[in-house]
Amino acid sequence: MRWKVHSEKPLYSDPWLDIRLADVEITGGRHLAHRVIRSAAGAGAVVVDSDRRVLLLWRHRFITDAWGYEIPIGGLGDGEAPEAAAAREVEEETGWRPGPLRPLTIVHPTPGISDSRHFIYWADGATHIGSPTEDWEAERIEWVPLADVRGLVEAGKIVSGTSMAALLLAANMP
């Protein structure tokens, strides 16, 4: 059944997110007061070299107090196309310029509460151009064998939902 949204009222808003209270009709004419987080789209890339290694950031997320490997990903700038944002994020966060990008998947990481949408691309290779411009993004940057992804997920070393979905999909591609 498709829920019917009767209204949304703002609870809090800033440039990063917009929290709303939605009046939603569910089965039998019942209504729910449901919180909704509206946010801008993001874009990132799974960058794989000729040895089937993937370019990853090892980073700490203070909100969950968790360390893990992640793909480079971030928000789209005003008027920026997702593919351009993905390439920019790889460069800024890793110091590597990705090869040609092609669409891999779109992830809705928390569709029960948020409209967040992540455009994920595949890049064949990358060229090292220098140090990351955003040195606060990662503890370290590594080329990790794509074949190790499943084991890293099982060991709790990949915990970001978007990174996990993109990497597990990429690891199963020929």
N, C-alpha and C positions, 0 to 999 in steps of 0.2 A: 504494500500500500504506500502511496505517496503522501507524505505529510503536507498539509496546506499551511502556509505561512500567512497569518493575518496581519501582522505588524512586527516591526523591530524598533526598539528605542535605544538610543545610545546610553551606555553606562560610563565609558571612558574611551578617550581617543588621543593618540599621539602620532607622530609620523611613521611609527613602526607597526602599530596595531590599532584596531577599533573593536572594542568589546561592546556587545549589544545584548539586549534581552528581547527574545523573539516570542511572540504569542503564536504557538503552533497547534493546529488541530490534528489530532490523531484519530484512531478508530472510535466509532460510536459517538462522534461529535465532541469527544473530550478534548480539553486544551492542556497544553504544557507551557510553562514559562521556562524556556530553554536559553541558556547562555550560548552566544556565538562569538567566535573570535574571527574577525575579518583581517586579512593581512595581504601584503603585496606578494607577488609570485617570486620564486627563486629559480636559479639555474646553476647547474654544475656539470662536471664531466668525469667520466671514467676514462683515464688516459692510460693506454696500454702500449708498451714498447714491443719491439720485435722478439724479445725473449719471453713474452706473455707475463710481464710484470706490470703491476698497476701502481700509479703514482698516488700515494696516500699521505695524509697528515696525521701525526700522532698528537692528540690534543686533549686538554682537560676541559670539561664542561662544568662550570661552577654550579649551575642550577641543579643538576643531578649529582654533583660531586663524583663524576665518572670520567675515566680516561678511556680513550678508544681511537681506533683508526677511522678516518673519514675521507671521503672524496672532497675535492675543493668545490665549494658551493657558496652562493651568496645571493643577495637581492639584485633585482633589475634596477638600473638607473632610470630616470625619467625618459620615456620614449625609447629605451634600449630594447633591442630584440633579445629574446632568450639566448640564442646562439652566441651573440656578441657578449652578453653578460657571462655566459659560461666560460668563454675564452678569457675574458678579463679576470674573472675570479681565479682561474688556474694560474695565470701569470702573477697576480698580486699575492696569492697565498703560497705559491710554491717556488716562484722564480723560473718556471718552465713555461715556454710558449707551446701550446698544444698544436698537434697537426690538424688536418682537416677534421671538422666535427660533423657527426651525423646523429640524428635523433636515436636515442636508445629507449627511453620510457618517460612517462609523466607519473609522478608520485603525489598522491594526496595523503600526507603523513598522518593526519589526525582528523578524518572527515566527520567524526562524531561531534566535534566541537569547533573545528576551524575550516575555513575555505582555502587554506594554504595549498599552493600547487607548485611543485618543483619540476622544472623541465631538465631532464638529464640527457646528456650527449655522450657519445663514444668518440674518442680521439685516437687515431693510430699514431702513436709516438709523440715526442715533444723535443724541443730544442732548449737547452739551458741558456737563459739570458742574464742570469745574475741572482742576487739574493732576493728573497721575497720582499715586496714593498710593505707588506703587513706582517712584520716580524712577531706580532703578538698572537697570531692565529694558531701557531703550532709549536710544540716543543721540538719536534723534528719532522723532516720530510723524508720519506723512504719510497723506494721501488720494491714492492712486495710481490712475490709470485702469485698470480691470479689463482693458481691451484691451491694456495693456502687459505683462501677466503672462507671456505666452509669451516675449517678448523678454527679460524680466528673468531667466527661467529659463535661456534660452540664453546669456545674458551671465554666468551664475554669480552673480546677485544675489539669487536665491531658492535656498537650498541645503538648508533644513530639509525633510526628507521629508514630514512632516505638512502643513506650510504649502504645499509644492509640490503635493501631491495635492489638497488642498482648493481651492487657488487655480486650478489648471488645470481642475478640475471646474466651479468657479463661473464661470470665464471662458467656458466653453462652454454656459452656461445662457442661455436667452432672457431 
